[in-house]
Amino acid sequence: MTKEHEITSGMNNSNTTSTSTHETGKYSTPELQAAFNTGREIGRTEGMLYYIKHTSENMQKEAEKLNSKLQAQKAKV
């Protein structure tokens, strides 16, 4: 193996094995494919809801901190 081949191979993380069915969602029957697609859609929606809830909670905490800071600044005046 040449040094150049080793360098270019190291830069490419891909391997020769194919991607498994559970990652691509390519199933043999329409029913299985539909079930996979539905599950993926539900998972994405649940993930978005969790993200929004988490972000909302963090924003509420930040708003409380800023409100306290504002009250302290007003008390100095």
C-alpha positions as a LaTeX table, in Angstrom:
\begin{tabular}{lrrr}
\hline
Residue & $x$ (\AA) & $y$ (\AA) & $z$ (\AA) \\
\hline
Met1 & 0.00 & 0.00 & 0.00 \\
Thr2 & 1.44 & 3.36 & $-0.97$ \\
Lys3 & 1.71 & 6.31 & 1.39 \\
Glu4 & $-0.68$ & 8.31 & $-0.80$ \\
His5 & $-3.29$ & 5.53 & $-0.62$ \\
Glu6 & $-2.96$ & 5.43 & 3.19 \\
Ile7 & $-3.48$ & 9.19 & 3.42 \\
Thr8 & $-6.52$ & 9.28 & 1.15 \\
Ser9 & $-8.01$ & 6.21 & 2.81 \\
Gly10 & $-7.63$ & 7.81 & 6.22 \\
Met11 & $-9.50$ & 10.89 & 5.06 \\
Asn12 & $-12.45$ & 8.81 & 3.91 \\
Asn13 & $-14.38$ & 7.37 & 6.84 \\
Ser14 & $-16.70$ & 5.33 & 4.66 \\
Asn15 & $-16.45$ & 1.59 & 4.59 \\
Thr16 & $-17.52$ & $-1.02$ & 2.10 \\
Thr17 & $-20.39$ & $-2.41$ & 4.15 \\
Ser18 & $-23.85$ & $-1.39$ & 3.06 \\
Thr19 & $-26.15$ & 0.61 & 5.27 \\
Ser20 & $-28.59$ & $-1.58$ & 7.14 \\
Thr21 & $-32.31$ & $-1.53$ & 6.45 \\
His22 & $-33.24$ & 0.04 & 9.78 \\
Glu23 & $-31.19$ & 3.13 & 8.89 \\
Thr24 & $-32.49$ & 3.65 & 5.36 \\
Gly25 & $-36.07$ & 2.54 & 5.75 \\
Lys26 & $-36.07$ & 0.45 & 2.58 \\
Tyr27 & $-38.37$ & $-2.42$ & 3.43 \\
Ser28 & $-39.61$ & $-5.20$ & 1.19 \\
Thr29 & $-43.34$ & $-4.67$ & 1.69 \\
Pro30 & $-45.40$ & $-1.48$ & 1.53 \\
Glu31 & $-46.86$ & $-2.25$ & 4.95 \\
Leu32 & $-43.45$ & $-2.42$ & 6.60 \\
Gln33 & $-42.31$ & 0.73 & 4.79 \\
Ala34 & $-45.46$ & 2.58 & 5.89 \\
Ala35 & $-44.94$ & 1.48 & 9.49 \\
Phe36 & $-41.33$ & 2.64 & 9.38 \\
Asn37 & $-42.29$ & 6.01 & 7.88 \\
Thr38 & $-45.04$ & 6.54 & 10.45 \\
Gly39 & $-42.69$ & 5.72 & 13.31 \\
Arg40 & $-40.05$ & 8.07 & 11.95 \\
Glu41 & $-42.59$ & 10.91 & 11.60 \\
Ile42 & $-43.84$ & 10.37 & 15.15 \\
Gly43 & $-40.28$ & 10.34 & 16.47 \\
Arg44 & $-39.44$ & 13.57 & 14.69 \\
Thr45 & $-42.56$ & 15.27 & 16.05 \\
Glu46 & $-41.82$ & 14.06 & 19.58 \\
Gly47 & $-38.27$ & 15.34 & 19.23 \\
Met48 & $-39.45$ & 18.76 & 18.09 \\
Leu49 & $-41.90$ & 18.98 & 20.98 \\
Tyr50 & $-39.19$ & 18.06 & 23.47 \\
Tyr51 & $-36.86$ & 20.67 & 21.97 \\
Ile52 & $-39.53$ & 23.38 & 22.16 \\
Lys53 & $-40.38$ & 22.47 & 25.77 \\
His54 & $-36.71$ & 22.47 & 26.77 \\
Thr55 & $-36.07$ & 25.79 & 25.02 \\
Ser56 & $-39.18$ & 27.33 & 26.57 \\
Glu57 & $-38.09$ & 26.29 & 30.07 \\
Asn58 & $-34.62$ & 27.74 & 29.51 \\
Met59 & $-36.09$ & 31.00 & 28.21 \\
Gln60 & $-38.36$ & 31.24 & 31.26 \\
Lys61 & $-35.37$ & 30.79 & 33.58 \\
Glu62 & $-33.43$ & 33.43 & 31.65 \\
Ala63 & $-36.39$ & 35.83 & 31.82 \\
Glu64 & $-36.56$ & 35.40 & 35.60 \\
Lys65 & $-32.84$ & 36.16 & 35.92 \\
Leu66 & $-33.15$ & 39.24 & 33.73 \\
Asn67 & $-36.19$ & 40.44 & 35.65 \\
Ser68 & $-34.26$ & 40.14 & 38.92 \\
Lys69 & $-31.36$ & 42.05 & 37.39 \\
Leu70 & $-33.73$ & 44.77 & 36.18 \\
Gln71 & $-35.32$ & 45.09 & 39.62 \\
Ala72 & $-31.87$ & 45.41 & 41.20 \\
Gln73 & $-30.89$ & 48.09 & 38.68 \\
Lys74 & $-34.10$ & 50.03 & 39.32 \\
Ala75 & $-33.53$ & 49.83 & 43.08 \\
Lys76 & $-30.17$ & 51.59 & 42.65 \\
Val77 & $-31.78$ & 54.56 & 40.89 \\
\hline
\end{tabular}
